[in-house]
């Protein structure tokens, strides 16, 4: 059996990049919700931060759903 190391490295690199991107996106969503809490404590409104947080969470859910679809479709 011959292992294609360049393909294995490519898969590792892409999966690492997408994992870091997904974690960063989720972190932005959490940060948006934290800004909402901070604005509520100060008596203001943070509609844009909440909308951004929901967009980030929706993008995370879409990326995870697409990944699951790829796994199921290729089986």
PLY file of the C-alpha trace (Angstrom):
ply
format ascii 1.0
element vertex 75
property float x
property float y
property float z
element edge 74
property int vertex1
property int vertex2
end_header
0.00 0.00 0.00
1.31 3.43 -0.97
0.30 6.51 0.98
-0.05 9.75 -0.96
1.52 12.08 1.59
0.86 15.25 -0.39
-2.87 14.47 -0.57
-2.91 13.66 3.14
-1.14 16.94 3.91
-3.57 18.84 1.68
-6.58 17.35 3.46
-5.02 18.19 6.82
-4.31 21.78 5.78
-7.81 22.40 4.42
-9.49 20.84 7.43
-7.30 22.86 9.79
-8.10 26.09 7.94
-11.84 25.43 7.96
-11.77 24.46 11.63
-9.97 27.66 12.59
-12.37 29.67 10.41
-15.42 28.03 11.96
-14.13 28.66 15.48
-13.41 32.31 14.59
-16.90 32.70 13.14
-18.49 31.21 16.25
-16.34 33.47 18.43
-17.60 36.52 16.51
-21.14 35.37 17.21
-20.45 35.04 20.92
-18.80 38.47 20.89
-21.90 39.98 19.27
-24.11 38.53 21.99
-21.74 39.87 24.64
-22.03 43.33 23.11
-25.82 43.03 23.37
-25.52 42.29 27.07
-23.13 45.20 27.54
-25.43 47.58 25.66
-28.45 46.40 27.67
-26.57 47.05 30.91
-25.80 50.59 29.73
-29.38 51.20 28.60
-28.63 51.17 24.86
-29.49 49.00 21.91
-27.19 46.71 19.97
-29.36 45.59 17.07
-26.48 45.41 14.61
-24.38 43.30 16.97
-27.24 40.85 17.52
-27.95 40.63 13.80
-24.26 39.97 13.15
-24.22 37.31 15.84
-27.22 35.55 14.30
-25.59 35.69 10.86
-22.42 34.15 12.28
-24.35 31.36 13.98
-26.35 30.71 10.81
-23.12 30.50 8.79
-21.70 28.04 11.33
-24.83 25.91 11.13
-24.72 26.01 7.32
-21.06 24.96 7.25
-21.67 22.07 9.65
-24.75 20.99 7.71
-22.83 21.07 4.44
-20.06 18.99 5.98
-22.55 16.41 7.16
-24.15 16.42 3.72
-20.76 15.76 2.10
-20.10 12.87 4.46
-23.52 11.29 3.89
-23.59 11.91 0.12
-20.17 10.33 -0.44
-20.97 7.20 1.53
0 1
1 2
2 3
3 4
4 5
5 6
6 7
7 8
8 9
9 10
10 11
11 12
12 13
13 14
14 15
15 16
16 17
17 18
18 19
19 20
20 21
21 22
22 23
23 24
24 25
25 26
26 27
27 28
28 29
29 30
30 31
31 32
32 33
33 34
34 35
35 36
36 37
37 38
38 39
39 40
40 41
41 42
42 43
43 44
44 45
45 46
46 47
47 48
48 49
49 50
50 51
51 52
52 53
53 54
54 55
55 56
56 57
57 58
58 59
59 60
60 61
61 62
62 63
63 64
64 65
65 66
66 67
67 68
68 69
69 70
70 71
71 72
72 73
73 74
